[in-house]
Amino acid sequence: MPDVLAMPLNIAVKILLNAGWEYRVVHISSGYRQEDIENCLTEEYVVRQQQLSEHIILLSTMMKRRKEVLEHGFQN
């Protein structure tokens, strides 16, 4: 089973497909919510992987927020 833990979902999917694995995705909501964050990029990451059967893997994902740093290390 390919190890795709802690990878962005789009990269994990490519790795699994190239290795001949099928996948299912379960989205987990974060307990930490902060609305209206400026300069914040969101990306879906794999936080858990579980083998369901031969060549089928279940990926649990969460959205990760990253602050975007602008020119000279400052934010708006």
Backbone bond lengths (Angstrom), bond angles and torsions (degrees), N, CA, C in turn:
res aa  C-N    CA-C-N  psi(-1)  N-CA   C-N-CA  omega(-1)  CA-C   N-CA-C  phi
1 M - - - 1.449 - - 1.530 108.15 -
2 P 1.327 117.60 125.97 1.461 120.48 177.72 1.531 110.60 -65.68
3 D 1.321 116.88 141.97 1.455 122.08 178.78 1.525 108.90 -92.62
4 V 1.342 116.82 108.66 1.465 121.29 -178.97 1.524 111.31 -118.06
5 L 1.316 117.26 15.09 1.453 122.28 -179.77 1.529 111.01 -62.07
6 A 1.334 115.95 137.29 1.467 124.72 177.80 1.532 113.27 71.24
7 M 1.312 116.94 15.03 1.469 120.81 176.98 1.523 110.26 -99.39
8 P 1.331 117.26 153.72 1.463 118.89 171.14 1.533 109.16 -59.65
9 L 1.325 116.86 144.23 1.461 121.35 -175.10 1.524 112.14 -57.90
10 N 1.315 118.23 -41.61 1.471 119.78 -177.42 1.533 112.00 -63.09
11 I 1.326 117.97 -35.78 1.463 121.05 177.60 1.525 110.04 -73.45
12 A 1.341 117.07 -41.16 1.463 121.45 179.07 1.523 111.34 -59.74
13 V 1.330 116.87 -41.73 1.469 121.27 179.55 1.527 110.68 -62.03
14 K 1.323 117.55 -43.54 1.470 120.78 179.18 1.528 111.32 -61.32
15 I 1.333 116.61 -43.05 1.465 121.02 -179.79 1.528 110.24 -63.40
16 L 1.337 116.58 -44.83 1.464 120.05 -179.03 1.521 112.16 -64.66
17 L 1.319 116.75 -44.24 1.467 119.92 179.85 1.520 111.68 -64.61
18 N 1.338 116.75 -39.93 1.470 119.82 177.96 1.524 112.15 -65.09
19 A 1.341 116.50 -29.02 1.465 120.68 179.55 1.528 112.39 -88.58
20 G 1.338 117.47 -1.16 1.459 121.03 177.20 1.525 114.57 84.25
21 W 1.317 117.53 23.20 1.465 121.93 -179.94 1.522 110.72 -102.04
22 E 1.330 116.18 143.21 1.463 121.62 169.89 1.518 107.14 -90.61
23 Y 1.325 116.97 159.19 1.461 119.58 -178.52 1.520 110.97 -143.86
24 R 1.315 115.01 155.66 1.462 124.35 172.12 1.523 106.10 -127.20
25 V 1.329 117.18 149.19 1.470 120.88 -177.76 1.522 109.92 -122.69
26 V 1.329 115.18 132.67 1.460 122.75 172.98 1.527 106.56 -118.47
27 H 1.334 116.43 125.40 1.463 121.29 -179.87 1.526 109.27 -92.19
28 I 1.320 116.69 126.13 1.462 122.40 178.72 1.523 107.41 -105.51
29 S 1.332 116.14 131.67 1.461 118.40 178.84 1.523 109.60 -84.75
30 S 1.301 115.68 145.31 1.457 121.99 -179.02 1.524 110.30 -79.59
31 G 1.320 116.51 142.30 1.458 120.86 174.91 1.513 111.47 -75.29
32 Y 1.325 116.43 -16.86 1.459 121.79 -179.63 1.521 108.83 -99.11
33 R 1.300 115.84 115.42 1.469 120.56 179.04 1.519 109.36 -121.37
34 Q 1.305 115.07 131.12 1.457 120.08 174.87 1.522 105.88 -140.10
35 E 1.302 115.71 110.69 1.458 121.28 -176.17 1.528 110.74 -86.13
36 D 1.314 115.76 161.77 1.463 123.62 174.17 1.526 113.45 56.31
37 I 1.310 117.04 49.20 1.461 120.81 175.96 1.520 107.70 -91.46
38 E 1.324 115.63 123.98 1.458 119.64 179.00 1.525 110.44 -79.65
39 N 1.305 116.27 150.91 1.464 123.13 176.24 1.529 112.33 54.35
40 C 1.320 116.36 40.80 1.459 119.98 -176.42 1.531 109.34 -116.49
41 L 1.324 116.20 122.80 1.456 121.64 177.26 1.519 109.06 -96.29
42 T 1.323 117.17 139.50 1.464 119.96 176.72 1.524 109.25 -114.44
43 E 1.315 114.86 140.77 1.457 120.78 178.73 1.526 107.88 -145.19
44 E 1.333 116.46 142.29 1.458 121.60 -177.57 1.529 110.04 -86.47
45 Y 1.338 116.21 127.47 1.462 122.57 -178.04 1.523 111.24 -120.25
46 V 1.331 116.66 149.40 1.459 122.70 176.23 1.533 108.17 -80.67
47 V 1.340 116.41 122.79 1.467 120.41 179.41 1.529 112.03 -110.32
48 R 1.332 117.25 -13.06 1.466 120.68 176.77 1.520 108.48 -156.37
49 Q 1.326 116.23 143.28 1.464 120.71 174.80 1.520 108.16 -132.57
50 Q 1.329 115.10 141.84 1.463 120.80 -177.10 1.519 108.61 -143.85
51 Q 1.318 116.90 131.01 1.460 120.61 177.88 1.521 108.77 -79.54
52 L 1.341 116.58 121.93 1.456 121.41 -179.82 1.520 111.28 -86.41
53 S 1.308 116.38 -45.77 1.463 122.15 177.80 1.526 107.61 -158.68
54 E 1.300 116.34 -170.41 1.462 120.51 -178.36 1.532 110.68 -57.38
55 H 1.299 117.11 114.44 1.468 124.92 176.90 1.527 114.37 63.68
56 I 1.340 118.04 26.83 1.468 122.22 171.40 1.520 107.53 -128.63
57 I 1.336 116.15 128.32 1.461 121.36 -176.02 1.531 109.40 -126.03
58 L 1.321 116.15 142.20 1.460 122.70 177.07 1.523 107.70 -102.54
59 L 1.330 116.37 124.06 1.458 122.16 178.42 1.522 109.31 -108.41
60 S 1.322 116.93 125.36 1.463 121.61 172.64 1.525 106.67 -99.50
61 T 1.330 116.44 131.39 1.464 120.05 -174.20 1.526 111.56 -127.97
62 M 1.327 114.60 156.16 1.467 122.75 174.28 1.529 107.93 -136.87
63 M 1.311 114.78 156.28 1.456 119.79 175.91 1.527 108.82 -84.97
64 K 1.304 116.43 131.96 1.459 121.98 177.63 1.518 107.57 -109.51
65 R 1.306 115.77 131.48 1.466 120.98 178.03 1.515 109.04 -101.82
66 R 1.322 114.51 133.00 1.468 120.29 177.15 1.516 108.33 -127.13
67 K 1.313 116.00 133.34 1.461 120.38 176.50 1.522 109.10 -72.67
68 E 1.298 115.61 137.86 1.457 121.78 176.92 1.527 108.18 -92.23
69 V 1.308 116.59 119.31 1.457 120.83 178.44 1.518 107.58 -90.69
70 L 1.319 114.23 131.52 1.458 120.10 -177.62 1.523 110.74 -92.59
71 E 1.311 116.14 -168.31 1.455 123.16 -176.54 1.530 111.93 -52.54
72 H 1.295 118.15 135.73 1.459 126.07 177.37 1.526 113.27 63.85
73 G 1.330 117.57 24.02 1.453 121.14 175.36 1.517 115.85 78.36
74 F 1.330 117.95 9.68 1.442 121.25 -179.87 1.516 110.28 -101.61
75 Q 1.335 117.29 155.71 1.451 122.85 174.23 1.528 108.04 -110.21
76 N 1.316 115.17 160.18 1.466 118.78 174.04 1.497 110.24 -73.03
